[in-house]
Amino acid sequence: MNKEPCVPEYLAATAFGQVLICKKCERVHLQLQNLSLHFSVESFIGITNTLNEATGKIMAHSKKTMRKPLAIVK
């Protein structure tokens, strides 16, 4: 087990959260308000793909059934 502290580097940051990566521990750190999740790179990519698929379906559904498409609130 690596006992060195993480040295995370920012990959992305928005009003919704931050994504960082630590090359020492090979983990992706997802920070959403008071929640911090840590993933292997492979798991993070898998979760991201799942969320992207769900987002596409939500957006397609909202265009068909709603007068106004869903808006992202910042």
CHARMM internal coordinates of N, CA and C (Angstrom, degrees):
IC EDIT
DIST 1 N 1 CA 1.4557
DIST 1 CA 1 C 1.5169
ANGL 1 N 1 CA 1 C 109.20
DIST 1 C 2 N 1.3232
ANGL 1 CA 1 C 2 N 115.81
DIHE 1 N 1 CA 1 C 2 N 134.57
DIST 2 N 2 CA 1.4540
ANGL 1 C 2 N 2 CA 122.18
DIHE 1 CA 1 C 2 N 2 CA 179.86
DIST 2 CA 2 C 1.5240
ANGL 2 N 2 CA 2 C 110.04
DIHE 1 C 2 N 2 CA 2 C -77.30
DIST 2 C 3 N 1.3265
ANGL 2 CA 2 C 3 N 118.43
DIHE 2 N 2 CA 2 C 3 N 120.99
DIST 3 N 3 CA 1.4577
ANGL 2 C 3 N 3 CA 121.72
DIHE 2 CA 2 C 3 N 3 CA -178.43
DIST 3 CA 3 C 1.5246
ANGL 3 N 3 CA 3 C 112.45
DIHE 2 C 3 N 3 CA 3 C -97.84
DIST 3 C 4 N 1.3282
ANGL 3 CA 3 C 4 N 117.00
DIHE 3 N 3 CA 3 C 4 N -0.08
DIST 4 N 4 CA 1.4570
ANGL 3 C 4 N 4 CA 120.14
DIHE 3 CA 3 C 4 N 4 CA 177.66
DIST 4 CA 4 C 1.5227
ANGL 4 N 4 CA 4 C 109.01
DIHE 3 C 4 N 4 CA 4 C -73.35
DIST 4 C 5 N 1.3359
ANGL 4 CA 4 C 5 N 117.76
DIHE 4 N 4 CA 4 C 5 N 145.55
DIST 5 N 5 CA 1.4642
ANGL 4 C 5 N 5 CA 119.61
DIHE 4 CA 4 C 5 N 5 CA 178.17
DIST 5 CA 5 C 1.5291
ANGL 5 N 5 CA 5 C 111.32
DIHE 4 C 5 N 5 CA 5 C -68.80
DIST 5 C 6 N 1.3112
ANGL 5 CA 5 C 6 N 115.27
DIHE 5 N 5 CA 5 C 6 N 151.74
DIST 6 N 6 CA 1.4573
ANGL 5 C 6 N 6 CA 120.62
DIHE 5 CA 5 C 6 N 6 CA 177.03
DIST 6 CA 6 C 1.5208
ANGL 6 N 6 CA 6 C 109.95
DIHE 5 C 6 N 6 CA 6 C -64.48
DIST 6 C 7 N 1.3064
ANGL 6 CA 6 C 7 N 114.40
DIHE 6 N 6 CA 6 C 7 N 147.63
DIST 7 N 7 CA 1.4613
ANGL 6 C 7 N 7 CA 121.61
DIHE 6 CA 6 C 7 N 7 CA 172.90
DIST 7 CA 7 C 1.5290
ANGL 7 N 7 CA 7 C 106.28
DIHE 6 C 7 N 7 CA 7 C -125.78
DIST 7 C 8 N 1.3388
ANGL 7 CA 7 C 8 N 116.51
DIHE 7 N 7 CA 7 C 8 N 78.50
DIST 8 N 8 CA 1.4583
ANGL 7 C 8 N 8 CA 119.28
DIHE 7 CA 7 C 8 N 8 CA -175.03
DIST 8 CA 8 C 1.5267
ANGL 8 N 8 CA 8 C 112.51
DIHE 7 C 8 N 8 CA 8 C -73.96
DIST 8 C 9 N 1.3307
ANGL 8 CA 8 C 9 N 114.47
DIHE 8 N 8 CA 8 C 9 N 145.41
DIST 9 N 9 CA 1.4587
ANGL 8 C 9 N 9 CA 122.75
DIHE 8 CA 8 C 9 N 9 CA 176.31
DIST 9 CA 9 C 1.5291
ANGL 9 N 9 CA 9 C 107.35
DIHE 8 C 9 N 9 CA 9 C -117.47
DIST 9 C 10 N 1.3320
ANGL 9 CA 9 C 10 N 116.18
DIHE 9 N 9 CA 9 C 10 N 137.05
DIST 10 N 10 CA 1.4587
ANGL 9 C 10 N 10 CA 120.41
DIHE 9 CA 9 C 10 N 10 CA -179.39
DIST 10 CA 10 C 1.5213
ANGL 10 N 10 CA 10 C 111.06
DIHE 9 C 10 N 10 CA 10 C -68.19
DIST 10 C 11 N 1.3358
ANGL 10 CA 10 C 11 N 115.55
DIHE 10 N 10 CA 10 C 11 N 133.14
DIST 11 N 11 CA 1.4530
ANGL 10 C 11 N 11 CA 122.31
DIHE 10 CA 10 C 11 N 11 CA 171.03
DIST 11 CA 11 C 1.5234
ANGL 11 N 11 CA 11 C 109.73
DIHE 10 C 11 N 11 CA 11 C -103.53
DIST 11 C 12 N 1.3348
ANGL 11 CA 11 C 12 N 116.05
DIHE 11 N 11 CA 11 C 12 N -37.99
DIST 12 N 12 CA 1.4639
ANGL 11 C 12 N 12 CA 121.07
DIHE 11 CA 11 C 12 N 12 CA -179.62
DIST 12 CA 12 C 1.5222
ANGL 12 N 12 CA 12 C 109.15
DIHE 11 C 12 N 12 CA 12 C -160.43
DIST 12 C 13 N 1.3208
ANGL 12 CA 12 C 13 N 115.47
DIHE 12 N 12 CA 12 C 13 N 149.54
DIST 13 N 13 CA 1.4666
ANGL 12 C 13 N 13 CA 121.18
DIHE 12 CA 12 C 13 N 13 CA 176.50
DIST 13 CA 13 C 1.5181
ANGL 13 N 13 CA 13 C 108.53
DIHE 12 C 13 N 13 CA 13 C -148.95
DIST 13 C 14 N 1.3295
ANGL 13 CA 13 C 14 N 115.61
DIHE 13 N 13 CA 13 C 14 N 130.40
DIST 14 N 14 CA 1.4646
ANGL 13 C 14 N 14 CA 122.03
DIHE 13 CA 13 C 14 N 14 CA 176.46
DIST 14 CA 14 C 1.5239
ANGL 14 N 14 CA 14 C 107.50
DIHE 13 C 14 N 14 CA 14 C -137.69
DIST 14 C 15 N 1.3285
ANGL 14 CA 14 C 15 N 115.84
DIHE 14 N 14 CA 14 C 15 N -176.44
DIST 15 N 15 CA 1.4650
ANGL 14 C 15 N 15 CA 120.59
DIHE 14 CA 14 C 15 N 15 CA 176.41
DIST 15 CA 15 C 1.5321
ANGL 15 N 15 CA 15 C 110.96
DIHE 14 C 15 N 15 CA 15 C -65.35
DIST 15 C 16 N 1.3356
ANGL 15 CA 15 C 16 N 117.29
DIHE 15 N 15 CA 15 C 16 N -20.82
DIST 16 N 16 CA 1.4634
ANGL 15 C 16 N 16 CA 121.35
DIHE 15 CA 15 C 16 N 16 CA -178.01
DIST 16 CA 16 C 1.5175
ANGL 16 N 16 CA 16 C 113.09
DIHE 15 C 16 N 16 CA 16 C -84.47
DIST 16 C 17 N 1.3082
ANGL 16 CA 16 C 17 N 117.71
DIHE 16 N 16 CA 16 C 17 N -28.68
DIST 17 N 17 CA 1.4547
ANGL 16 C 17 N 17 CA 119.64
DIHE 16 CA 16 C 17 N 17 CA -178.45
DIST 17 CA 17 C 1.5139
ANGL 17 N 17 CA 17 C 112.05
DIHE 16 C 17 N 17 CA 17 C 168.48
DIST 17 C 18 N 1.3189
ANGL 17 CA 17 C 18 N 114.80
DIHE 17 N 17 CA 17 C 18 N -169.17
DIST 18 N 18 CA 1.4535
ANGL 17 C 18 N 18 CA 122.06
DIHE 17 CA 17 C 18 N 18 CA -177.63
DIST 18 CA 18 C 1.5217
ANGL 18 N 18 CA 18 C 109.76
DIHE 17 C 18 N 18 CA 18 C -135.84
DIST 18 C 19 N 1.3259
ANGL 18 CA 18 C 19 N 115.12
DIHE 18 N 18 CA 18 C 19 N 149.33
DIST 19 N 19 CA 1.4647
ANGL 18 C 19 N 19 CA 121.64
DIHE 18 CA 18 C 19 N 19 CA 173.39
DIST 19 CA 19 C 1.5166
ANGL 19 N 19 CA 19 C 106.57
DIHE 18 C 19 N 19 CA 19 C -124.75
DIST 19 C 20 N 1.3295
ANGL 19 CA 19 C 20 N 114.96
DIHE 19 N 19 CA 19 C 20 N 125.56
DIST 20 N 20 CA 1.4553
ANGL 19 C 20 N 20 CA 121.03
DIHE 19 CA 19 C 20 N 20 CA 179.20
DIST 20 CA 20 C 1.5180
ANGL 20 N 20 CA 20 C 108.88
DIHE 19 C 20 N 20 CA 20 C -127.04
DIST 20 C 21 N 1.3182
ANGL 20 CA 20 C 21 N 116.27
DIHE 20 N 20 CA 20 C 21 N 160.02
DIST 21 N 21 CA 1.4587
ANGL 20 C 21 N 21 CA 120.37
DIHE 20 CA 20 C 21 N 21 CA 175.72
DIST 21 CA 21 C 1.5210
ANGL 21 N 21 CA 21 C 108.73
DIHE 20 C 21 N 21 CA 21 C -132.05
DIST 21 C 22 N 1.3230
ANGL 21 CA 21 C 22 N 115.61
DIHE 21 N 21 CA 21 C 22 N 140.24
DIST 22 N 22 CA 1.4602
ANGL 21 C 22 N 22 CA 121.59
DIHE 21 CA 21 C 22 N 22 CA 175.48
DIST 22 CA 22 C 1.5279
ANGL 22 N 22 CA 22 C 107.09
DIHE 21 C 22 N 22 CA 22 C -112.91
DIST 22 C 23 N 1.3030
ANGL 22 CA 22 C 23 N 115.65
DIHE 22 N 22 CA 22 C 23 N 117.23
DIST 23 N 23 CA 1.4671
ANGL 22 C 23 N 23 CA 119.67
DIHE 22 CA 22 C 23 N 23 CA -179.30
DIST 23 CA 23 C 1.5257
ANGL 23 N 23 CA 23 C 111.51
DIHE 22 C 23 N 23 CA 23 C -75.02
DIST 23 C 24 N 1.3363
ANGL 23 CA 23 C 24 N 117.26
DIHE 23 N 23 CA 23 C 24 N -21.06
DIST 24 N 24 CA 1.4694
ANGL 23 C 24 N 24 CA 119.78
DIHE 23 CA 23 C 24 N 24 CA 178.68
DIST 24 CA 24 C 1.5219
ANGL 24 N 24 CA 24 C 111.30
DIHE 23 C 24 N 24 CA 24 C -71.92
DIST 24 C 25 N 1.3312
ANGL 24 CA 24 C 25 N 116.41
DIHE 24 N 24 CA 24 C 25 N -48.12
DIST 25 N 25 CA 1.4726
ANGL 24 C 25 N 25 CA 119.12
DIHE 24 CA 24 C 25 N 25 CA -178.10
DIST 25 CA 25 C 1.5273
ANGL 25 N 25 CA 25 C 112.12
DIHE 24 C 25 N 25 CA 25 C -96.10
DIST 25 C 26 N 1.3433
ANGL 25 CA 25 C 26 N 116.89
DIHE 25 N 25 CA 25 C 26 N -3.45
DIST 26 N 26 CA 1.4624
ANGL 25 C 26 N 26 CA 122.52
DIHE 25 CA 25 C 26 N 26 CA 178.90
DIST 26 CA 26 C 1.5259
ANGL 26 N 26 CA 26 C 112.09
DIHE 25 C 26 N 26 CA 26 C 56.02
DIST 26 C 27 N 1.3282
ANGL 26 CA 26 C 27 N 115.44
DIHE 26 N 26 CA 26 C 27 N 45.40
DIST 27 N 27 CA 1.4573
ANGL 26 C 27 N 27 CA 122.23
DIHE 26 CA 26 C 27 N 27 CA 179.86
DIST 27 CA 27 C 1.5208
ANGL 27 N 27 CA 27 C 110.15
DIHE 26 C 27 N 27 CA 27 C -125.56
DIST 27 C 28 N 1.3363
ANGL 27 CA 27 C 28 N 114.38
DIHE 27 N 27 CA 27 C 28 N 147.83
DIST 28 N 28 CA 1.4546
ANGL 27 C 28 N 28 CA 121.37
DIHE 27 CA 27 C 28 N 28 CA 172.69
DIST 28 CA 28 C 1.5227
ANGL 28 N 28 CA 28 C 106.21
DIHE 27 C 28 N 28 CA 28 C -100.56
DIST 28 C 29 N 1.3178
ANGL 28 CA 28 C 29 N 115.97
DIHE 28 N 28 CA 28 C 29 N 131.51
DIST 29 N 29 CA 1.4631
ANGL 28 C 29 N 29 CA 122.71
DIHE 28 CA 28 C 29 N 29 CA -179.18
DIST 29 CA 29 C 1.5256
ANGL 29 N 29 CA 29 C 108.13
DIHE 28 C 29 N 29 CA 29 C -107.89
DIST 29 C 30 N 1.3274
ANGL 29 CA 29 C 30 N 116.48
DIHE 29 N 29 CA 29 C 30 N 117.33
DIST 30 N 30 CA 1.4554
ANGL 29 C 30 N 30 CA 122.81
DIHE 29 CA 29 C 30 N 30 CA 178.00
DIST 30 CA 30 C 1.5136
ANGL 30 N 30 CA 30 C 107.38
DIHE 29 C 30 N 30 CA 30 C -105.80
DIST 30 C 31 N 1.3224
ANGL 30 CA 30 C 31 N 116.74
DIHE 30 N 30 CA 30 C 31 N 118.94
DIST 31 N 31 CA 1.4616
ANGL 30 C 31 N 31 CA 121.41
DIHE 30 CA 30 C 31 N 31 CA -178.34
DIST 31 CA 31 C 1.5223
ANGL 31 N 31 CA 31 C 108.92
DIHE 30 C 31 N 31 CA 31 C -116.22
DIST 31 C 32 N 1.3282
ANGL 31 CA 31 C 32 N 115.63
DIHE 31 N 31 CA 31 C 32 N 119.08
DIST 32 N 32 CA 1.4613
ANGL 31 C 32 N 32 CA 122.98
DIHE 31 CA 31 C 32 N 32 CA 179.39
DIST 32 CA 32 C 1.5204
ANGL 32 N 32 CA 32 C 107.65
DIHE 31 C 32 N 32 CA 32 C -126.02
DIST 32 C 33 N 1.3102
ANGL 32 CA 32 C 33 N 117.36
DIHE 32 N 32 CA 32 C 33 N 104.32
DIST 33 N 33 CA 1.4564
ANGL 32 C 33 N 33 CA 123.46
DIHE 32 CA 32 C 33 N 33 CA -176.27
DIST 33 CA 33 C 1.5280
ANGL 33 N 33 CA 33 C 109.76
DIHE 32 C 33 N 33 CA 33 C 50.46
DIST 33 C 34 N 1.3254
ANGL 33 CA 33 C 34 N 118.72
DIHE 33 N 33 CA 33 C 34 N -114.72
DIST 34 N 34 CA 1.4702
ANGL 33 C 34 N 34 CA 121.89
DIHE 33 CA 33 C 34 N 34 CA -177.64
DIST 34 CA 34 C 1.5255
ANGL 34 N 34 CA 34 C 113.15
DIHE 33 C 34 N 34 CA 34 C -92.01
DIST 34 C 35 N 1.3127
ANGL 34 CA 34 C 35 N 117.35
DIHE 34 N 34 CA 34 C 35 N 9.34
DIST 35 N 35 CA 1.4537
ANGL 34 C 35 N 35 CA 122.21
DIHE 34 CA 34 C 35 N 35 CA -176.58
DIST 35 CA 35 C 1.5210
ANGL 35 N 35 CA 35 C 109.84
DIHE 34 C 35 N 35 CA 35 C -110.45
DIST 35 C 36 N 1.3135
ANGL 35 CA 35 C 36 N 116.66
DIHE 35 N 35 CA 35 C 36 N 132.00
DIST 36 N 36 CA 1.4590
ANGL 35 C 36 N 36 CA 121.36
DIHE 35 CA 35 C 36 N 36 CA 177.43
DIST 36 CA 36 C 1.5212
ANGL 36 N 36 CA 36 C 108.35
DIHE 35 C 36 N 36 CA 36 C -128.27
DIST 36 C 37 N 1.3416
ANGL 36 CA 36 C 37 N 116.26
DIHE 36 N 36 CA 36 C 37 N 122.76
DIST 37 N 37 CA 1.4549
ANGL 36 C 37 N 37 CA 122.25
DIHE 36 CA 36 C 37 N 37 CA -179.77
DIST 37 CA 37 C 1.5202
ANGL 37 N 37 CA 37 C 108.73
DIHE 36 C 37 N 37 CA 37 C -119.14
DIST 37 C 38 N 1.3234
ANGL 37 CA 37 C 38 N 116.07
DIHE 37 N 37 CA 37 C 38 N 143.82
DIST 38 N 38 CA 1.4523
ANGL 37 C 38 N 38 CA 121.66
DIHE 37 CA 37 C 38 N 38 CA -177.78
DIST 38 CA 38 C 1.5334
ANGL 38 N 38 CA 38 C 108.46
DIHE 37 C 38 N 38 CA 38 C -123.92
DIST 38 C 39 N 1.3369
ANGL 38 CA 38 C 39 N 116.17
DIHE 38 N 38 CA 38 C 39 N 128.20
DIST 39 N 39 CA 1.4545
ANGL 38 C 39 N 39 CA 122.29
DIHE 38 CA 38 C 39 N 39 CA -175.52
DIST 39 CA 39 C 1.5183
ANGL 39 N 39 CA 39 C 110.60
DIHE 38 C 39 N 39 CA 39 C -129.39
DIST 39 C 40 N 1.3246
ANGL 39 CA 39 C 40 N 115.79
DIHE 39 N 39 CA 39 C 40 N 154.02
DIST 40 N 40 CA 1.4593
ANGL 39 C 40 N 40 CA 118.64
DIHE 39 CA 39 C 40 N 40 CA 164.03
DIST 40 CA 40 C 1.5284
ANGL 40 N 40 CA 40 C 106.01
DIHE 39 C 40 N 40 CA 40 C -68.16
DIST 40 C 41 N 1.3174
ANGL 40 CA 40 C 41 N 116.77
DIHE 40 N 40 CA 40 C 41 N 159.99
DIST 41 N 41 CA 1.4672
ANGL 40 C 41 N 41 CA 120.38
DIHE 40 CA 40 C 41 N 41 CA 179.52
DIST 41 CA 41 C 1.5256
ANGL 41 N 41 CA 41 C 110.00
DIHE 40 C 41 N 41 CA 41 C -58.92
DIST 41 C 42 N 1.3275
ANGL 41 CA 41 C 42 N 116.72
DIHE 41 N 41 CA 41 C 42 N -43.58
DIST 42 N 42 CA 1.4658
ANGL 41 C 42 N 42 CA 120.65
DIHE 41 CA 41 C 42 N 42 CA -178.74
DIST 42 CA 42 C 1.5271
ANGL 42 N 42 CA 42 C 111.50
DIHE 41 C 42 N 42 CA 42 C -62.55
DIST 42 C 43 N 1.3219
ANGL 42 CA 42 C 43 N 117.37
DIHE 42 N 42 CA 42 C 43 N -42.79
DIST 43 N 43 CA 1.4667
ANGL 42 C 43 N 43 CA 120.81
DIHE 42 CA 42 C 43 N 43 CA 179.10
DIST 43 CA 43 C 1.5185
ANGL 43 N 43 CA 43 C 111.32
DIHE 42 C 43 N 43 CA 43 C -65.95
DIST 43 C 44 N 1.3259
ANGL 43 CA 43 C 44 N 117.05
DIHE 43 N 43 CA 43 C 44 N -40.90
DIST 44 N 44 CA 1.4608
ANGL 43 C 44 N 44 CA 120.42
DIHE 43 CA 43 C 44 N 44 CA 179.15
DIST 44 CA 44 C 1.5263
ANGL 44 N 44 CA 44 C 110.61
DIHE 43 C 44 N 44 CA 44 C -62.12
DIST 44 C 45 N 1.3201
ANGL 44 CA 44 C 45 N 117.31
DIHE 44 N 44 CA 44 C 45 N -43.61
DIST 45 N 45 CA 1.4664
ANGL 44 C 45 N 45 CA 120.81
DIHE 44 CA 44 C 45 N 45 CA 178.70
DIST 45 CA 45 C 1.5273
ANGL 45 N 45 CA 45 C 110.10
DIHE 44 C 45 N 45 CA 45 C -62.91
DIST 45 C 46 N 1.3388
ANGL 45 CA 45 C 46 N 117.87
DIHE 45 N 45 CA 45 C 46 N -41.67
DIST 46 N 46 CA 1.4596
ANGL 45 C 46 N 46 CA 121.19
DIHE 45 CA 45 C 46 N 46 CA 177.99
DIST 46 CA 46 C 1.5152
ANGL 46 N 46 CA 46 C 112.29
DIHE 45 C 46 N 46 CA 46 C -62.18
DIST 46 C 47 N 1.3267
ANGL 46 CA 46 C 47 N 117.10
DIHE 46 N 46 CA 46 C 47 N -44.16
DIST 47 N 47 CA 1.4670
ANGL 46 C 47 N 47 CA 121.17
DIHE 46 CA 46 C 47 N 47 CA 179.23
DIST 47 CA 47 C 1.5230
ANGL 47 N 47 CA 47 C 110.12
DIHE 46 C 47 N 47 CA 47 C -65.88
DIST 47 C 48 N 1.3235
ANGL 47 CA 47 C 48 N 116.44
DIHE 47 N 47 CA 47 C 48 N -40.52
DIST 48 N 48 CA 1.4614
ANGL 47 C 48 N 48 CA 120.71
DIHE 47 CA 47 C 48 N 48 CA 178.32
DIST 48 CA 48 C 1.5245
ANGL 48 N 48 CA 48 C 110.79
DIHE 47 C 48 N 48 CA 48 C -61.72
DIST 48 C 49 N 1.3139
ANGL 48 CA 48 C 49 N 117.42
DIHE 48 N 48 CA 48 C 49 N -43.15
DIST 49 N 49 CA 1.4647
ANGL 48 C 49 N 49 CA 120.79
DIHE 48 CA 48 C 49 N 49 CA 177.67
DIST 49 CA 49 C 1.5226
ANGL 49 N 49 CA 49 C 111.37
DIHE 48 C 49 N 49 CA 49 C -61.47
DIST 49 C 50 N 1.3238
ANGL 49 CA 49 C 50 N 117.28
DIHE 49 N 49 CA 49 C 50 N -41.09
DIST 50 N 50 CA 1.4613
ANGL 49 C 50 N 50 CA 121.67
DIHE 49 CA 49 C 50 N 50 CA 178.22
DIST 50 CA 50 C 1.5227
ANGL 50 N 50 CA 50 C 111.12
DIHE 49 C 50 N 50 CA 50 C -63.22
DIST 50 C 51 N 1.3354
ANGL 50 CA 50 C 51 N 116.22
DIHE 50 N 50 CA 50 C 51 N -45.32
DIST 51 N 51 CA 1.4701
ANGL 50 C 51 N 51 CA 120.42
DIHE 50 CA 50 C 51 N 51 CA 179.58
DIST 51 CA 51 C 1.5289
ANGL 51 N 51 CA 51 C 111.39
DIHE 50 C 51 N 51 CA 51 C -65.60
DIST 51 C 52 N 1.3239
ANGL 51 CA 51 C 52 N 117.51
DIHE 51 N 51 CA 51 C 52 N -38.67
DIST 52 N 52 CA 1.4654
ANGL 51 C 52 N 52 CA 120.59
DIHE 51 CA 51 C 52 N 52 CA 177.67
DIST 52 CA 52 C 1.5206
ANGL 52 N 52 CA 52 C 111.12
DIHE 51 C 52 N 52 CA 52 C -63.27
DIST 52 C 53 N 1.3257
ANGL 52 CA 52 C 53 N 117.04
DIHE 52 N 52 CA 52 C 53 N -40.56
DIST 53 N 53 CA 1.4692
ANGL 52 C 53 N 53 CA 120.68
DIHE 52 CA 52 C 53 N 53 CA 178.26
DIST 53 CA 53 C 1.5310
ANGL 53 N 53 CA 53 C 110.12
DIHE 52 C 53 N 53 CA 53 C -64.08
DIST 53 C 54 N 1.3208
ANGL 53 CA 53 C 54 N 116.68
DIHE 53 N 53 CA 53 C 54 N -44.86
DIST 54 N 54 CA 1.4629
ANGL 53 C 54 N 54 CA 120.76
DIHE 53 CA 53 C 54 N 54 CA 179.48
DIST 54 CA 54 C 1.5290
ANGL 54 N 54 CA 54 C 110.95
DIHE 53 C 54 N 54 CA 54 C -63.90
DIST 54 C 55 N 1.3201
ANGL 54 CA 54 C 55 N 117.37
DIHE 54 N 54 CA 54 C 55 N -40.79
DIST 55 N 55 CA 1.4622
ANGL 54 C 55 N 55 CA 121.21
DIHE 54 CA 54 C 55 N 55 CA 178.74
DIST 55 CA 55 C 1.5240
ANGL 55 N 55 CA 55 C 110.83
DIHE 54 C 55 N 55 CA 55 C -61.45
DIST 55 C 56 N 1.3210
ANGL 55 CA 55 C 56 N 117.05
DIHE 55 N 55 CA 55 C 56 N -43.61
DIST 56 N 56 CA 1.4617
ANGL 55 C 56 N 56 CA 120.63
DIHE 55 CA 55 C 56 N 56 CA 178.23
DIST 56 CA 56 C 1.5139
ANGL 56 N 56 CA 56 C 111.88
DIHE 55 C 56 N 56 CA 56 C -60.07
DIST 56 C 57 N 1.3263
ANGL 56 CA 56 C 57 N 117.06
DIHE 56 N 56 CA 56 C 57 N -41.15
DIST 57 N 57 CA 1.4699
ANGL 56 C 57 N 57 CA 120.78
DIHE 56 CA 56 C 57 N 57 CA -179.92
DIST 57 CA 57 C 1.5190
ANGL 57 N 57 CA 57 C 111.06
DIHE 56 C 57 N 57 CA 57 C -69.10
DIST 57 C 58 N 1.3295
ANGL 57 CA 57 C 58 N 117.03
DIHE 57 N 57 CA 57 C 58 N -40.20
DIST 58 N 58 CA 1.4715
ANGL 57 C 58 N 58 CA 120.32
DIHE 57 CA 57 C 58 N 58 CA 177.87
DIST 58 CA 58 C 1.5248
ANGL 58 N 58 CA 58 C 110.07
DIHE 57 C 58 N 58 CA 58 C -62.35
DIST 58 C 59 N 1.3203
ANGL 58 CA 58 C 59 N 117.03
DIHE 58 N 58 CA 58 C 59 N -45.81
DIST 59 N 59 CA 1.4615
ANGL 58 C 59 N 59 CA 120.83
DIHE 58 CA 58 C 59 N 59 CA -178.72
DIST 59 CA 59 C 1.5293
ANGL 59 N 59 CA 59 C 110.63
DIHE 58 C 59 N 59 CA 59 C -65.45
DIST 59 C 60 N 1.3225
ANGL 59 CA 59 C 60 N 118.26
DIHE 59 N 59 CA 59 C 60 N -41.52
DIST 60 N 60 CA 1.4675
ANGL 59 C 60 N 60 CA 121.28
DIHE 59 CA 59 C 60 N 60 CA 178.31
DIST 60 CA 60 C 1.5206
ANGL 60 N 60 CA 60 C 110.26
DIHE 59 C 60 N 60 CA 60 C -63.76
DIST 60 C 61 N 1.3169
ANGL 60 CA 60 C 61 N 117.05
DIHE 60 N 60 CA 60 C 61 N -42.61
DIST 61 N 61 CA 1.4682
ANGL 60 C 61 N 61 CA 121.49
DIHE 60 CA 60 C 61 N 61 CA 179.92
DIST 61 CA 61 C 1.5207
ANGL 61 N 61 CA 61 C 110.34
DIHE 60 C 61 N 61 CA 61 C -65.31
DIST 61 C 62 N 1.3114
ANGL 61 CA 61 C 62 N 117.86
DIHE 61 N 61 CA 61 C 62 N -42.39
DIST 62 N 62 CA 1.4675
ANGL 61 C 62 N 62 CA 120.66
DIHE 61 CA 61 C 62 N 62 CA -177.38
DIST 62 CA 62 C 1.5263
ANGL 62 N 62 CA 62 C 111.05
DIHE 61 C 62 N 62 CA 62 C -65.74
DIST 62 C 63 N 1.3285
ANGL 62 CA 62 C 63 N 117.39
DIHE 62 N 62 CA 62 C 63 N -33.02
DIST 63 N 63 CA 1.4635
ANGL 62 C 63 N 63 CA 120.13
DIHE 62 CA 62 C 63 N 63 CA 178.38
DIST 63 CA 63 C 1.5195
ANGL 63 N 63 CA 63 C 111.43
DIHE 62 C 63 N 63 CA 63 C -69.48
DIST 63 C 64 N 1.3372
ANGL 63 CA 63 C 64 N 117.66
DIHE 63 N 63 CA 63 C 64 N -31.20
DIST 64 N 64 CA 1.4662
ANGL 63 C 64 N 64 CA 121.86
DIHE 63 CA 63 C 64 N 64 CA -178.24
DIST 64 CA 64 C 1.5202
ANGL 64 N 64 CA 64 C 112.32
DIHE 63 C 64 N 64 CA 64 C -81.30
DIST 64 C 65 N 1.3340
ANGL 64 CA 64 C 65 N 117.75
DIHE 64 N 64 CA 64 C 65 N -36.70
DIST 65 N 65 CA 1.4573
ANGL 64 C 65 N 65 CA 120.20
DIHE 64 CA 64 C 65 N 65 CA -168.62
DIST 65 CA 65 C 1.5213
ANGL 65 N 65 CA 65 C 114.96
DIHE 64 C 65 N 65 CA 65 C -108.91
DIST 65 C 66 N 1.2952
ANGL 65 CA 65 C 66 N 118.73
DIHE 65 N 65 CA 65 C 66 N -17.55
DIST 66 N 66 CA 1.4557
ANGL 65 C 66 N 66 CA 120.43
DIHE 65 CA 65 C 66 N 66 CA -176.08
DIST 66 CA 66 C 1.5233
ANGL 66 N 66 CA 66 C 110.98
DIHE 65 C 66 N 66 CA 66 C -109.83
DIST 66 C 67 N 1.3059
ANGL 66 CA 66 C 67 N 114.96
DIHE 66 N 66 CA 66 C 67 N 147.83
DIST 67 N 67 CA 1.4610
ANGL 66 C 67 N 67 CA 119.41
DIHE 66 CA 66 C 67 N 67 CA 176.51
DIST 67 CA 67 C 1.5315
ANGL 67 N 67 CA 67 C 110.20
DIHE 66 C 67 N 67 CA 67 C -66.75
DIST 67 C 68 N 1.3132
ANGL 67 CA 67 C 68 N 115.30
DIHE 67 N 67 CA 67 C 68 N -38.52
DIST 68 N 68 CA 1.4614
ANGL 67 C 68 N 68 CA 120.25
DIHE 67 CA 67 C 68 N 68 CA 178.09
DIST 68 CA 68 C 1.5153
ANGL 68 N 68 CA 68 C 107.97
DIHE 67 C 68 N 68 CA 68 C -114.52
DIST 68 C 69 N 1.3362
ANGL 68 CA 68 C 69 N 118.34
DIHE 68 N 68 CA 68 C 69 N 134.46
DIST 69 N 69 CA 1.4645
ANGL 68 C 69 N 69 CA 118.78
DIHE 68 CA 68 C 69 N 69 CA 175.68
DIST 69 CA 69 C 1.5166
ANGL 69 N 69 CA 69 C 110.81
DIHE 68 C 69 N 69 CA 69 C -66.02
DIST 69 C 70 N 1.3166
ANGL 69 CA 69 C 70 N 116.05
DIHE 69 N 69 CA 69 C 70 N 155.57
DIST 70 N 70 CA 1.4493
ANGL 69 C 70 N 70 CA 119.82
DIHE 69 CA 69 C 70 N 70 CA 177.74
DIST 70 CA 70 C 1.5209
ANGL 70 N 70 CA 70 C 110.16
DIHE 69 C 70 N 70 CA 70 C -60.40
DIST 70 C 71 N 1.3030
ANGL 70 CA 70 C 71 N 115.70
DIHE 70 N 70 CA 70 C 71 N 141.45
DIST 71 N 71 CA 1.4547
ANGL 70 C 71 N 71 CA 121.01
DIHE 70 CA 70 C 71 N 71 CA 178.52
DIST 71 CA 71 C 1.5215
ANGL 71 N 71 CA 71 C 108.16
DIHE 70 C 71 N 71 CA 71 C -113.23
DIST 71 C 72 N 1.2957
ANGL 71 CA 71 C 72 N 115.62
DIHE 71 N 71 CA 71 C 72 N 144.97
DIST 72 N 72 CA 1.4511
ANGL 71 C 72 N 72 CA 120.22
DIHE 71 CA 71 C 72 N 72 CA 175.06
DIST 72 CA 72 C 1.5160
ANGL 72 N 72 CA 72 C 107.69
DIHE 71 C 72 N 72 CA 72 C -86.49
DIST 72 C 73 N 1.3174
ANGL 72 CA 72 C 73 N 115.96
DIHE 72 N 72 CA 72 C 73 N 124.12
DIST 73 N 73 CA 1.4580
ANGL 72 C 73 N 73 CA 121.86
DIHE 72 CA 72 C 73 N 73 CA -178.66
DIST 73 CA 73 C 1.5086
ANGL 73 N 73 CA 73 C 109.00
DIHE 72 C 73 N 73 CA 73 C -90.94
DIST 73 C 74 N 1.3064
ANGL 73 CA 73 C 74 N 116.03
DIHE 73 N 73 CA 73 C 74 N 130.59
DIST 74 N 74 CA 1.4728
ANGL 73 C 74 N 74 CA 120.64
DIHE 73 CA 73 C 74 N 74 CA 179.37
DIST 74 CA 74 C 1.4944
ANGL 74 N 74 CA 74 C 110.49
DIHE 73 C 74 N 74 CA 74 C -104.16
END
COOR INIT
IC SEED 1 N 1 CA 1 C
IC BUILD
